[in-house]
């Protein structure tokens, strides 16, 4: 997934799994996403 370039495959897969478990709906309306910055994360 292209979005993995921003956060890494592990984070994106976890977010996708979270959404699927909660029955979020996925529709294809074009390319759109929201990227947030977590200031508390230290790498």
Secondary structure, DSSP 8 states (H G I E B T S, - for coil): -TTHHHH-HHHHHHHHHHHHHTT-----SSS-------TT---
